[in-house]
Amino acid sequence: MSISDSSVTVQNGEESSLVVEVMEKQESDPISLELKGAVNNQRVEVFSQGGDGVLRYQGRLCVPNVGELRQHILAEAHNSRVTSTRRQHNSIWVIVVRMTKSSCFLAVKTTYSVDDYAKFYHTEIVKLHGVPLSIISDRGP
């Protein structure tokens, strides 16, 4: 639940504004609506719909390709400043898996070498999605 005034916005702490935005976009996306119907009729197992009504793929949010939502999420991930975690991670590595149309957000260190990223990619992404046919980077060669 979200209550807005011209000068003050109150957001329920248990409800992420990102999840609310994804849920609203899913309601206007025909593919998401079709998948929700299949979930309700128990025709698909890898997708689910929780009590909040948000469509998920293996527990992850399904972000529909409606409007500028995906670009907004990626821009926010690229431009946000991350404070260091207990393991001194100070950056977020965004990986979009085109086959499953899902995104992975991994906490990393800016001091990682190419070898470190390759090992991390193998342990975190390849185990879930297999070896990709191509890798596209927006950060250098």
N, C-alpha and C positions, 0 to 999 in steps of 0.2 A: 504494500500500500504506500502511496506517495501523495503527500499533500503539498501543494505549491501556492505560494503567494508571490506578488511581484518582487518582494525583497528577501523572502525566506523560503527554503525548500526543506521539508522534513521527509526523510527516507527511513523506512523500517529497516533497522540494522540487520535483520535476518534475511532480507531480500535484496539481492544484488541488482543494481540498476542495469547491468549488462544482461542478466538473465531476463529481466522484465522486457528489455528492448528486443531480445531474441524472440521471446514468447509473442510479442506484438507482431513482429515480422513473420513469424511462422503462421499466424492467423491470416495473413494476406498472401501467402505463398501457396499456389495450388499443389506443388509437389509435397510440401510439408503436410498439407491437409490430407492428401491421398495417403501418405505414410501413417498419419495419425489414425485414419480409418482402418488401415491394415493392422495396426497395432491393436486397436479396439476389437477387431474381428479375429485376433490371434493368428494372423496369416504370416507374420514376420516375428522372428525371435531376437535378432540383433538390435532392433530398435525397441525403445520403451518410452513410456509416458508416465512420469511420476505424479504425485499428488498436486504438484504445482502446474501441471498441464503442459510442461515443456517437453518437446520431443528430444530424445537422446539416442545416440548411437554408442553402444557398449559403455554407457554411463557418461559419455561426453556430449556437450551441447551440439545440436545440429543447427548450424548457422546458415539460414537460407540466403540465396543470392538475390536479395531484394533490396533495392535502394543502395545506399552507401554503407551498410552495416559492416560488411567484411573489411572495407577500406578503413572505416573508423576504428575497428578493433586492431588492425595491423598498424595503423598510424599511432594509435595510443601505445601499443607495445613497443614501437620503435622510438617514440619520443619520451616515454616515461622515464623518470629517474628512479632507479631501484637502490634502496639502501642495502648494505651488505647483510647477508644472512650469517648464521652461525658458521657456515662453511666458507665464508668470505665470497659468496657469489654476488656479483654486483651488476649483472646484466641479464637480459632475457633473450634467448635464442628462439626465434619463431620459425617453425617448420610446418609447411602446408603439405599435407599428403593428398595429392590430387585424386588418387584412386578412390579413397574413402571420403573425400571432401571434408577432411577434418584437419584441425590445426593442433600442433603440439607446442607448448610453451615451456621451455627448459631453462632453469636457472644455471648460468655459467659465469665464469670469470673472464674479464677482458684480457687477462694475461695468458689465456690458453693458447697453445700453439696449434698449428694445423693438424699435427698428429693427435693432440688431445681432443680436438673437435671430431676427428675421424673415429677415434675410439668411443667417444661419448655417443656419436651418431649410431655406431654399430650396436652398442649396448642398450640404447634407449629406443631407437626407431626401427632398426632392422628386425629386432626380436618381435616387434608388434606387427609390422607391415611388410616385411620381406625386403629384398634388395630392389631399389627403384631402377627403372629403365633409363631415366635421365634425372639430372639434378640441375636446377636453375637457381642461380644466385643473383641477388641484386647488390651484392657487396664485393666488387672486385672480380678478378679472373677465377 
